[in-house]
């Protein structure tokens, strides 16, 4: 009756096979491993130079990122092919295999891209997503890196972004801004409108078309609310808006137009006099009621 193979014998056989493999192909495997590790380190160093060079040459951040990713893929493929050749594989079959895999991946990406969910923004754009307002620094298949304006960096899972409402402030090239200023009722309304409109027109960052305009938005809360509307480039929106607010305030001061501010009117009255008047009214009412039955009896 045959004895069952012991686990120790199996381990010994595996060790012998490994020793035989290292004896036969050990040099090739070591060289292949060295080429792979050295190539990955070299690709990492080269990609830093490529990205820094593209950032200076290509103005569009998303285009530069796409070009860098394509170059990265081809460099990695070259390292993998070199490592496979050093391992003893033939050049032509390895090259054909990598080309087939690469073409299949590209074909699948082109075919299924319309059906894949995509993020509604690109690297470098300012967005409000997942309750965060900031600039998109990088995107991966799993998360998006957003840097807020106070310097914090958040890694937000893409599934949260895709299930949330996203505001992309750079999706369009221009954006309309609101310059709302309240003035007092006793001020010259037409003059205030002309001053605010001139401040917007004179700023070179404000678009000429559509033409800046000023409306009376509301007359309540002790003021007349003027609303200035103009358009500017998205990239210059915040700087233009804060400058227009400052210029409008200074120009209103120079023209003698008083800007209204929230206030509350308090009226003081004499409580004793008020109580006396109420008492007199109550006495008069009682007298009229007491005189009514006598008139009915007559």
Secondary structure, DSSP 8 states (H G I E B T S, - for coil): ------HHHHHHHHHHHHHHHHHHHHHHHHHHHHHHHHHHHHHHHHHHHHHHHHHHH---HHHHHHHHHHHHHHHHHHHHHHHHHHTT--HHHHHHHHHHHHHHHHHHHHHHGGGS---S--TT-EEEETTEEEEEEEE-SSEEEEEETTS-EEEEEHHHHHTS--EETTSSSEEEEEEEEEE-TTS-HHHHHHHHHHHHHH-TTB-SSS--EEEEEEEETTEEEEEEEEEEEGGGHHHHHHHHHHHHHHHHHHHT--B-----------HHHHHHHHHHHHHHHHHHHHHHHHHHH-
